[in-house]
Amino acid sequence: MLELPDGRPQFSTSQLSASEAFEAWASAISAALIPISTEPYSGTEFFGEATGLIDRPDVRMSAITASPSTMWRADHHIGASSEQYITANIVVDGIMRLRYGDDRSELRPGSLIVIDSLNRIHVDAPTPHSFLTVMVPREHIAESIGVGDRAMVEPLVLTDELARLTSGYLCDVAMLAPSEHHRAAKVIDAAADLLAQSISIALGERDILDPASDVVARRRVLDYVHANFRDPELTIERLAHDCHISKRTLYRLVGSEQVSGPSGLLRSVRVDHACRLLRSAPTVDIAAIACACGFGSARQFYRAFHSHMQMTPGEYRASAAAGRP
């Protein structure tokens, strides 16, 4: 069993009645990790213990010990998650059987499995088991290895020397006494970078990243811009935040466009709408059109329009009235 120093936040079912134990455990394990469902093996007296080890912005660690049970994560759990993580789970004791789609993996002590919190998974633990779970914000991992916000399509099971080296470091960090956390902050934070590099090395030429997620994210950005371009307070920061992606990913998603990134995309959508208004409403004041298209001032509108159309709004309106393209 993983021996842990005293003084850690801990939840245990040892003081609860049999009727209370599992319901309390199901809530505690979702709070300690990410939202999941769990069920005990029938005919066994259930015991569970969760110990919080590390809680820093870029890395969280917990130790979990439980009697035979199953755990699974489905779409409704994913939808209920306010934060997204890449989790590394190191089996310390017992056997855990992972099911993902049609794939099966048996995990034994020393196995390291990396799971995206967006994955639907099922884990069956037919024996008493212990594992260390390390949670890193998925944005940190994605940006560290240069894959943006694309989701991992399948869990990554590591059992080689790389897994042993990574697991050893993570377990050593987990063993640090709470009194050492401040002094060892850089050592703890390095665990997130080590995990990112281990994932990068393990991937190699394997393509377990879903390119379709980029298409979905890009569509979400375009839809958001078209729905909100009239707001003069719309910023790149708000666009990224409301689309649930980082600014770096936002620039990558639209950086290949001829509109020159998110600012260019927003400007292009606003100017295109201005062109429609200049054609369909020939008597409306140009300053009013600038305001209706989300430009902060008439001067900003003139500058953006001329840059995009190579003519002024007035020239464009006259050209449209004369029937010229």
Secondary structure, DSSP 8 states (H G I E B T S, - for coil): -----SS--EEESTTS-HHHHHHHHHHHHHHHSSS-EEEE-TTS---EEEEEEEEETTEEEEEEEESSEEEEE-HHHHHH-SS-EEEEEEEEES-EEEEETTEEEEE-TT-EEEEETT--EEEEE-S-EEEEEEEEEHHHHHHHTT-TT--BSS-EEE-SHHHHHHHHHHHHHHTS-GGGTTTTHHHHHHHHHHHHHHHHHHHTT---B-THHHHHHHHHHHHHHHHHTT-TT--HHHHHHHTTS-HHHHHHHHTTSTT-HHHHHHHHHHHHHHHHHHHH-TTS-HHHHHHHTT-SSHHHHHHHHHHHHSS-HHHHHHHHHTT--
